[in-house]
């Protein structure tokens, strides 16, 4: 944690190593530019089955983005997938 802090980032203990799926692609915490205060709720909202379905749907949406999508476009697409 101190190494992360020393590099200028806010460290957060996201839980045990048995639950890495909470941070997998297209989960509520993945590529959504959350604040440290928003992160716990996003990790708690992760759901293995639902997030797999979201991942499949988002792949189609990603194909609709421009060739070089802006970060804001990708973040908004990922956030919208969990609304």
LOSEKOL-375564 format. One record per residue (C-alpha): x, y, z; residue number from 1. Coordinates in Angstrom, 3 decimals, decimal comma, padded with zeros to 6 digits. Layout:
N
{x: X y: Y z: Z nr: NUM};
...
This chain:
83
{x: 000,000 y: 000,000 z: 000,000 nr: 1};
{x: 002,819 y: 002,390 z: 000,822 nr: 2};
{x: 004,405 y: 001,812 z: -002,596 nr: 3};
{x: 001,152 y: 002,813 z: -004,283 nr: 4};
{x: 000,879 y: 005,835 z: -002,004 nr: 5};
{x: 004,515 y: 006,783 z: -002,685 nr: 6};
{x: 003,807 y: 006,849 z: -006,433 nr: 7};
{x: 000,983 y: 009,349 z: -005,959 nr: 8};
{x: -002,005 y: 007,049 z: -006,131 nr: 9};
{x: -004,604 y: 006,344 z: -003,462 nr: 10};
{x: -004,200 y: 002,744 z: -002,262 nr: 11};
{x: -007,306 y: 000,700 z: -001,544 nr: 12};
{x: -007,525 y: -002,813 z: -000,149 nr: 13};
{x: -010,043 y: -004,408 z: -002,498 nr: 14};
{x: -010,289 y: -007,627 z: -000,520 nr: 15};
{x: -008,952 y: -011,135 z: -000,630 nr: 16};
{x: -007,127 y: -012,664 z: -003,569 nr: 17};
{x: -010,005 y: -015,107 z: -004,012 nr: 18};
{x: -012,246 y: -012,266 z: -005,248 nr: 19};
{x: -010,319 y: -010,707 z: -008,150 nr: 20};
{x: -013,397 y: -011,096 z: -010,340 nr: 21};
{x: -014,802 y: -007,994 z: -008,613 nr: 22};
{x: -012,299 y: -005,994 z: -010,669 nr: 23};
{x: -012,591 y: -007,892 z: -013,941 nr: 24};
{x: -013,292 y: -006,178 z: -017,275 nr: 25};
{x: -016,792 y: -004,766 z: -017,496 nr: 26};
{x: -017,420 y: -004,997 z: -013,778 nr: 27};
{x: -018,746 y: -001,837 z: -012,107 nr: 28};
{x: -015,256 y: -000,879 z: -010,913 nr: 29};
{x: -013,419 y: -001,556 z: -014,185 nr: 30};
{x: -012,294 y: 001,431 z: -016,266 nr: 31};
{x: -014,878 y: 003,767 z: -014,752 nr: 32};
{x: -012,551 y: 006,419 z: -013,276 nr: 33};
{x: -014,130 y: 006,211 z: -009,831 nr: 34};
{x: -013,055 y: 008,195 z: -006,824 nr: 35};
{x: -011,717 y: 006,395 z: -003,789 nr: 36};
{x: -015,058 y: 007,039 z: -002,069 nr: 37};
{x: -017,019 y: 005,504 z: -004,980 nr: 38};
{x: -014,859 y: 002,395 z: -005,310 nr: 39};
{x: -016,219 y: 000,342 z: -002,364 nr: 40};
{x: -019,799 y: 000,498 z: -003,659 nr: 41};
{x: -018,703 y: -000,472 z: -007,167 nr: 42};
{x: -016,742 y: -003,460 z: -005,870 nr: 43};
{x: -019,700 y: -004,507 z: -003,719 nr: 44};
{x: -022,017 y: -004,256 z: -006,749 nr: 45};
{x: -019,914 y: -006,677 z: -008,782 nr: 46};
{x: -021,758 y: -009,855 z: -009,734 nr: 47};
{x: -020,034 y: -012,710 z: -011,547 nr: 48};
{x: -022,962 y: -013,764 z: -013,719 nr: 49};
{x: -024,333 y: -010,283 z: -014,463 nr: 50};
{x: -020,888 y: -008,868 z: -015,239 nr: 51};
{x: -020,241 y: -011,668 z: -017,743 nr: 52};
{x: -023,448 y: -010,717 z: -019,577 nr: 53};
{x: -022,480 y: -007,031 z: -019,439 nr: 54};
{x: -019,061 y: -007,880 z: -020,888 nr: 55};
{x: -020,705 y: -009,611 z: -023,858 nr: 56};
{x: -023,050 y: -006,653 z: -024,515 nr: 57};
{x: -020,321 y: -004,033 z: -024,171 nr: 58};
{x: -018,167 y: -005,724 z: -026,796 nr: 59};
{x: -020,827 y: -004,807 z: -029,350 nr: 60};
{x: -020,963 y: -001,210 z: -028,076 nr: 61};
{x: -017,191 y: -000,927 z: -028,162 nr: 62};
{x: -017,257 y: -001,767 z: -031,862 nr: 63};
{x: -019,532 y: 001,266 z: -032,395 nr: 64};
{x: -016,959 y: 003,695 z: -030,948 nr: 65};
{x: -014,630 y: 005,603 z: -033,269 nr: 66};
{x: -011,324 y: 003,996 z: -034,262 nr: 67};
{x: -009,444 y: 005,896 z: -031,543 nr: 68};
{x: -012,025 y: 006,475 z: -028,821 nr: 69};
{x: -011,380 y: 009,119 z: -026,199 nr: 70};
{x: -010,965 y: 007,972 z: -022,602 nr: 71};
{x: -014,157 y: 009,827 z: -021,657 nr: 72};
{x: -016,113 y: 007,829 z: -024,262 nr: 73};
{x: -014,821 y: 004,491 z: -022,953 nr: 74};
{x: -015,435 y: 005,465 z: -019,325 nr: 75};
{x: -018,984 y: 006,605 z: -020,105 nr: 76};
{x: -019,698 y: 003,384 z: -022,006 nr: 77};
{x: -018,468 y: 001,308 z: -019,063 nr: 78};
{x: -020,423 y: 003,348 z: -016,509 nr: 79};
{x: -023,579 y: 003,202 z: -018,595 nr: 80};
{x: -023,355 y: -000,586 z: -018,767 nr: 81};
{x: -024,134 y: -000,750 z: -015,033 nr: 82};
{x: -026,927 y: 001,802 z: -014,790 nr: 83};
